Amino acid sequence: MPASAGSSGVSADASAAATTEAGGVHCSGTSCSLTLSHDDAQAKVLGTTVSLGAVQNGKATLGVAGHDVSCAQGQKVTAGPLTLTCSTVTDSSVTLTASLG
């Protein structure tokens, strides 16, 4: 009988303090960086779902814990338990850092 018990051992460590989740979420401690595009329109960040609505006139509309917020490049906004800093906003995506508090 072939043994395959060790084939997914890395995923157990991925849930520790430093993680990489689907959608390109990279976390360290209580801060995560991610890019949301229309292909990956939502991601789970620090226990909270962050989703990309529309991008219009240089502002991204983000859904965070039931709240909609707009974020322009370089802007910092608070929504739900997260503080978001939008570092890059394009016509189809937003790159941001999310932190607790």
WOVEN-V292547 format. One record per residue. N is the residue number from 1. RES is the residue in three letters. SS is DSSP state (2 for helix, 1 for strand, 0 for the rest). OMEGA is omega in degrees with one decimal (999 if undefined). D_CENTER is the distance of its C-alpha to the mean C-alpha in Angstrom with 1 decimal. Layout:
n=N res=RES ss=SS omega=OMEGA d_center=D_CENTER
n=N res=RES ss=SS omega=OMEGA d_center=D_CENTER
This chain:
n=1 res=MET ss=0 omega=177.7 d_center=41.2
n=2 res=PRO ss=0 omega=179.3 d_center=38.2
n=3 res=ALA ss=0 omega=179.2 d_center=35.7
n=4 res=SER ss=0 omega=-174.9 d_center=32.0
n=5 res=ALA ss=2 omega=-175.5 d_center=30.7
n=6 res=GLY ss=2 omega=-172.4 d_center=29.1
n=7 res=SER ss=2 omega=-178.9 d_center=27.1
n=8 res=SER ss=2 omega=-178.0 d_center=23.8
n=9 res=GLY ss=2 omega=-178.1 d_center=24.2
n=10 res=VAL ss=2 omega=-176.0 d_center=21.2
n=11 res=SER ss=2 omega=177.2 d_center=18.8
n=12 res=ALA ss=2 omega=178.9 d_center=20.3
n=13 res=ASP ss=2 omega=-176.7 d_center=19.2
n=14 res=ALA ss=0 omega=179.7 d_center=15.6
n=15 res=SER ss=0 omega=178.0 d_center=15.2
n=16 res=ALA ss=0 omega=-174.0 d_center=16.5
n=17 res=ALA ss=0 omega=178.3 d_center=15.1
n=18 res=ALA ss=0 omega=-175.8 d_center=13.7
n=19 res=THR ss=1 omega=168.2 d_center=11.6
n=20 res=THR ss=1 omega=-178.2 d_center=10.1
n=21 res=GLU ss=1 omega=175.8 d_center=8.7
n=22 res=ALA ss=0 omega=-178.8 d_center=9.1
n=23 res=GLY ss=0 omega=176.7 d_center=7.3
n=24 res=GLY ss=0 omega=177.7 d_center=7.5
n=25 res=VAL ss=1 omega=179.7 d_center=5.1
n=26 res=HIS ss=1 omega=-175.5 d_center=7.9
n=27 res=CYS ss=1 omega=172.4 d_center=9.0
n=28 res=SER ss=1 omega=-177.2 d_center=12.4
n=29 res=GLY ss=0 omega=-178.1 d_center=14.0
n=30 res=THR ss=0 omega=178.7 d_center=12.3
n=31 res=SER ss=1 omega=179.8 d_center=9.9
n=32 res=CYS ss=1 omega=172.6 d_center=6.7
n=33 res=SER ss=1 omega=-178.0 d_center=6.2
n=34 res=LEU ss=1 omega=172.2 d_center=4.4
n=35 res=THR ss=1 omega=174.6 d_center=6.6
n=36 res=LEU ss=1 omega=175.0 d_center=7.0
n=37 res=SER ss=1 omega=-179.2 d_center=10.7
n=38 res=HIS ss=0 omega=174.9 d_center=13.3
n=39 res=ASP ss=0 omega=177.6 d_center=13.4
n=40 res=ASP ss=0 omega=-168.9 d_center=9.8
n=41 res=ALA ss=0 omega=175.2 d_center=9.6
n=42 res=GLN ss=1 omega=179.5 d_center=7.3
n=43 res=ALA ss=1 omega=175.3 d_center=5.0
n=44 res=LYS ss=1 omega=-176.2 d_center=6.1
n=45 res=VAL ss=1 omega=178.2 d_center=4.9
n=46 res=LEU ss=0 omega=177.6 d_center=8.4
n=47 res=GLY ss=0 omega=-178.1 d_center=10.2
n=48 res=THR ss=1 omega=177.6 d_center=8.9
n=49 res=THR ss=1 omega=176.0 d_center=7.8
n=50 res=VAL ss=1 omega=-178.4 d_center=6.0
n=51 res=SER ss=1 omega=178.0 d_center=8.1
n=52 res=LEU ss=1 omega=174.6 d_center=9.8
n=53 res=GLY ss=1 omega=-179.9 d_center=13.5
n=54 res=ALA ss=1 omega=170.0 d_center=15.8
n=55 res=VAL ss=1 omega=-176.2 d_center=16.1
n=56 res=GLN ss=1 omega=178.6 d_center=19.6
n=57 res=ASN ss=0 omega=176.8 d_center=21.7
n=58 res=GLY ss=0 omega=178.4 d_center=19.0
n=59 res=LYS ss=1 omega=176.7 d_center=16.7
n=60 res=ALA ss=1 omega=172.4 d_center=13.6
n=61 res=THR ss=1 omega=-177.2 d_center=13.7
n=62 res=LEU ss=1 omega=173.3 d_center=10.6
n=63 res=GLY ss=1 omega=-178.0 d_center=11.1
n=64 res=VAL ss=1 omega=175.4 d_center=10.2
n=65 res=ALA ss=0 omega=177.2 d_center=12.5
n=66 res=GLY ss=0 omega=179.0 d_center=15.2
n=67 res=HIS ss=1 omega=172.4 d_center=15.2
n=68 res=ASP ss=1 omega=177.8 d_center=14.9
n=69 res=VAL ss=1 omega=175.2 d_center=14.5
n=70 res=SER ss=1 omega=-176.3 d_center=15.2
n=71 res=CYS ss=1 omega=175.5 d_center=13.9
n=72 res=ALA ss=1 omega=179.4 d_center=16.0
n=73 res=GLN ss=0 omega=179.5 d_center=15.8
n=74 res=GLY ss=0 omega=-176.2 d_center=16.4
n=75 res=GLN ss=0 omega=176.3 d_center=16.0
n=76 res=LYS ss=1 omega=179.0 d_center=14.6
n=77 res=VAL ss=1 omega=176.9 d_center=14.2
n=78 res=THR ss=1 omega=178.4 d_center=14.1
n=79 res=ALA ss=1 omega=-177.2 d_center=13.2
n=80 res=GLY ss=0 omega=-178.3 d_center=13.9
n=81 res=PRO ss=0 omega=-171.7 d_center=13.3
n=82 res=LEU ss=1 omega=166.2 d_center=10.6
n=83 res=THR ss=1 omega=-176.9 d_center=11.6
n=84 res=LEU ss=1 omega=173.3 d_center=9.5
n=85 res=THR ss=1 omega=-178.7 d_center=11.1
n=86 res=CYS ss=1 omega=-177.5 d_center=11.0
n=87 res=SER ss=1 omega=178.9 d_center=12.7
n=88 res=THR ss=1 omega=174.9 d_center=13.4
n=89 res=VAL ss=1 omega=175.8 d_center=14.0
n=90 res=THR ss=0 omega=-179.8 d_center=16.1
n=91 res=ASP ss=0 omega=-175.2 d_center=17.8
n=92 res=SER ss=0 omega=-177.5 d_center=15.4
n=93 res=SER ss=1 omega=174.5 d_center=11.9
n=94 res=VAL ss=1 omega=174.3 d_center=9.9
n=95 res=THR ss=1 omega=-174.2 d_center=8.6
n=96 res=LEU ss=1 omega=172.2 d_center=7.4
n=97 res=THR ss=1 omega=178.7 d_center=7.5
n=98 res=ALA ss=1 omega=176.8 d_center=6.9
n=99 res=SER ss=1 omega=178.3 d_center=10.0
n=100 res=LEU ss=1 omega=176.8 d_center=12.3
n=101 res=GLY ss=0 omega=999 d_center=15.2
